[in-house]
Amino acid sequence: MKTNMMHKILVLISKEASKRGFKEARTYNHDEWSLYIYKKGDCIRIDRNTKIGDIEDWLEKTK
């Protein structure tokens, strides 16, 4: 597994998600990193194609 900029970004998001009470899992598949964040039975996958607005919308939905 190679460490790259996307991995560093996902680690930071993961740490913040944990502080806010979310469960998380990072995965490495087909040479790409992604992050799954879980709360209230719902999940969002964050990868290099995810837009900030998608994350904001998901956070609003899980309040």
Contact map, one row per residue, 1 for C-alpha under 8 A:
111000000000000000000000000100100000000000000000000000000000000
111100000000000000000000000000000000000000000000000000000000000
111110110000000000000000000000000000000000000000000000000000000
011111110000000000000000000000000000000000000000000000000000000
001111111000000000000000000000000000000000000000000000000000000
000111111100000000000000000000001000000000000011000000000000000
001111111110000000000000000000001100000000000000000000000000000
001111111111000000000000000000000000000000000000000000000000000
000011111111100000000000000000000000000000000000000000000000000
000001111111110000000000010000001110000000000100000000000000000
000000111111111000000000000000000000000000000000000000000000000
000000011111111100000000000000000000000000000000000000000000000
000000001111111110000000000000000000000000000000000000000000000
000000000111111111000001000000000010100000000000000000000000000
000000000011111111100000000000000000000000000000000000000000000
000000000001111111110000000000000000000000000000000000000000000
000000000000111111111111000000000000100000000000000000000000000
000000000000011111111111000000000000000000000000000000000000000
000000000000001111111100000000000000000000000000000000000000000
000000000000000111111100000000000000000000000000000000000000000
000000000000000011111110000000000000000000000000000000000000000
000000000000000011111111000000000000111000000000000000000000000
000000000000000011001111100000000000111000000000000000000000000
000000000000010011000111110000000011110000000000000000000000000
000000000000000000000011111000000011100000000000000000000000000
000000000100000000000001111100001111000000000000000000000000000
000000000000000000000000111110001110000000000000000000000000000
100000000000000000000000011111111100000000000000000000000000000
000000000000000000000000001111111000000000000000000000000000000
000000000000000000000000000111110000000000000000000000000000000
100000000000000000000000000111111000000000000000000000000000000
000000000000000000000000000111111100000000000000000000000000000
000001100100000000000000011110111110000000000010000000000000000
000000100100000000000000011100011111000000001111000000000000000
000000000100010000000001111000001111100000001110000000000000000
000000000000000000000001110000000111110000111100000000000000000
000000000000010010000111100000000011111000111100000000000000000
000000000000000000000111000000000001111111110000000000000000000
000000000000000000000110000000000000111111100000000000000000010
000000000000000000000000000000000000011111000000000000000000010
000000000000000000000000000000000000011111100000000000000000000
000000000000000000000000000000000000011111110000000000000000010
000000000000000000000000000000000001111011111000000000000000000
000000000000000000000000000000000001110001111100000000100100000
000000000000000000000000000000000111100000111110010000000000000
000000000100000000000000000000000111100000011111110000000000000
000001000000000000000000000000001110000000001111110000000000000
000001000000000000000000000000000100000000000111110000000000000
000000000000000000000000000000000000000000000111111000000000000
000000000000000000000000000000000000000000001111111101100000000
000000000000000000000000000000000000000000000000111111100000000
000000000000000000000000000000000000000000000000011111110000000
000000000000000000000000000000000000000000000000001111111000000
000000000000000000000000000000000000000000000000011111111100000
000000000000000000000000000000000000000000010000011111111110000
000000000000000000000000000000000000000000000000000111111111000
000000000000000000000000000000000000000000000000000011111111100
000000000000000000000000000000000000000000010000000001111111110
000000000000000000000000000000000000000000000000000000111111111
000000000000000000000000000000000000000000000000000000011111111
000000000000000000000000000000000000000000000000000000001111111
000000000000000000000000000000000000001101000000000000000111111
000000000000000000000000000000000000000000000000000000000011111
